[in-house]
């Protein structure tokens, strides 16, 4: 039986920020940082929501986001939260096929995933991608501020 040590929210946020920065600079990423970022996203709604904003602020376009999420999944594994993030950015990029693929995968991994449920409603209502991006950007500061209350808390403890 494998025992996983879960990072704190601050450790997961910092690892994600470091990975995004290094990826954007075409620098080498450390596997431990990728795993810590993945564990944060996969096991914390707060870190998932932080990643939803951070990806867009840190990486230039969907091609970079797609490559980063491919790497995150290759190292970390499968996660409904990661698939939902991927679906959101595919939607913003206008890539309907990938939007559907990643949303379906998120629902397959966790039928009750809250972001996948929200995205299904957003996509079904035909929200313009720019409106979703604007909402995402507007929430990022609030999500970041809320993480301060969870700095010493393990990501697994806040599921």
C-alpha positions in Angstrom: 0.0 0.0 0.0 1.5 3.3 -1.1 1.3 6.1 1.5 1.0 9.6 0.1 2.2 12.6 2.0 0.0 15.5 1.1 1.5 19.0 0.8 0.0 22.0 2.6 -2.0 24.5 0.5 1.0 26.9 0.6 3.4 24.2 -0.6 1.1 23.2 -3.4 0.5 26.9 -4.5 4.3 27.6 -4.4 5.1 24.5 -6.4 2.5 25.3 -9.0 3.8 28.9 -9.3 7.3 27.6 -9.6 6.4 25.0 -12.2 4.4 27.6 -14.2 7.2 30.1 -14.1 9.9 27.6 -15.1 7.7 26.1 -17.8 7.0 29.6 -19.2 10.8 30.3 -19.2 11.5 26.9 -20.9 13.5 25.9 -17.8 13.8 22.4 -16.3 11.0 21.4 -13.9 11.7 19.3 -10.9 9.6 16.1 -10.7 9.0 16.7 -7.0 7.5 20.2 -7.7 5.3 18.8 -10.4 4.0 16.1 -8.1 3.4 18.6 -5.3 1.5 20.9 -7.7 -0.5 17.9 -9.0 -1.4 16.7 -5.5 -2.6 20.2 -4.6 -4.8 20.5 -7.7 -6.1 16.9 -7.5 -6.9 17.1 -3.7 -8.0 20.6 -3.0 -10.8 22.6 -4.6 -9.0 25.8 -3.4 -5.7 24.9 -5.3 -7.8 23.7 -8.3 -9.5 27.1 -8.4 -6.2 28.9 -7.9 -4.8 26.9 -10.8 -7.8 27.9 -12.9 -6.6 31.5 -12.7 -2.9 30.9 -12.5 -2.6 29.0 -15.7 -4.1 31.8 -17.7 -1.9 34.5 -16.1 1.3 32.5 -16.4 1.2 30.9 -19.8 0.8 32.6 -23.1 -1.8 30.5 -25.0 -3.7 27.3 -25.1 -0.8 25.5 -26.8 1.3 26.2 -23.7 -1.5 25.3 -21.3 -2.1 22.1 -23.1 1.6 21.2 -23.0 1.8 22.0 -19.3 -1.3 20.0 -18.4 0.0 17.1 -20.5 3.2 17.2 -18.4 1.3 17.5 -15.2 -0.9 14.5 -16.0 2.1 12.4 -17.3 3.9 12.9 -14.0 1.0 13.2 -11.5 -1.6 10.9 -13.0 -5.3 11.3 -13.7 -7.5 13.8 -11.9 -11.0 15.0 -12.4 -9.9 18.5 -11.3 -7.0 18.6 -13.8 -9.4 17.4 -16.6 -11.9 20.1 -15.7 -9.2 22.8 -15.8 -8.2 21.5 -19.2 -11.8 21.5 -20.4 -12.2 25.2 -19.4 -9.1 26.3 -21.3 -10.0 24.3 -24.3 -13.4 26.0 -24.3 -11.7 29.4 -24.1 -9.5 28.5 -27.0 -12.5 27.5 -29.1 -11.5 23.8 -29.3 -14.9 22.1 -29.0 -13.5 18.6 -29.5 -11.0 18.9 -26.6 -13.5 20.7 -24.5 -15.9 17.7 -24.7 -13.1 15.2 -24.3 -11.7 16.7 -21.1 -15.1 17.4 -19.6 -16.2 13.8 -20.3 -13.0 12.5 -18.7 -13.5 14.7 -15.6 -17.1 13.4 -15.2 -15.9 9.8 -15.7 -13.2 10.2 -13.0 -15.6 12.0 -10.6 -19.3 12.3 -11.6 -19.8 14.8 -8.8 -16.9 17.1 -9.6 -18.2 20.6 -9.0 -16.1 22.4 -11.6 -17.1 19.8 -14.3 -20.7 20.3 -13.3 -20.4 24.1 -13.6 -18.6 23.9 -16.9 -21.2 21.6 -18.3 -23.8 24.2 -17.5 -21.7 27.1 -18.9 -21.0 25.2 -22.1 -24.6 24.1 -22.4 -25.8 27.7 -22.0 -23.5 28.8 -24.7 -21.6 31.4 -22.7 -19.1 33.2 -24.8 -15.6 32.0 -23.9 -14.5 35.6 -23.3 -17.2 35.9 -20.6 -16.0 32.8 -18.8 -12.4 34.0 -19.0 -13.5 37.3 -17.5 -15.3 35.6 -14.7 -12.2 33.4 -14.1 -9.9 36.4 -14.0 -12.2 38.3 -11.7 -12.3 35.4 -9.2 -8.6 34.8 -9.1 -7.7 37.5 -6.6 -10.4 36.3 -4.2 -9.3 32.7 -4.5 -5.7 33.8 -3.9 -6.7 35.8 -0.8 -8.7 32.8 0.5 -5.7 30.5 0.4 -4.1 32.6 3.2 -6.5 31.0 5.6 -5.3 27.5 4.6 -1.5 28.0 4.5 -0.7 25.3 7.1 -3.5 23.0 6.2 -2.8 19.8 4.2 -4.6 19.8 0.8 -6.1 16.4 1.6 -7.7 17.8 4.9 -9.8 20.4 2.9 -11.3 18.0 0.4 
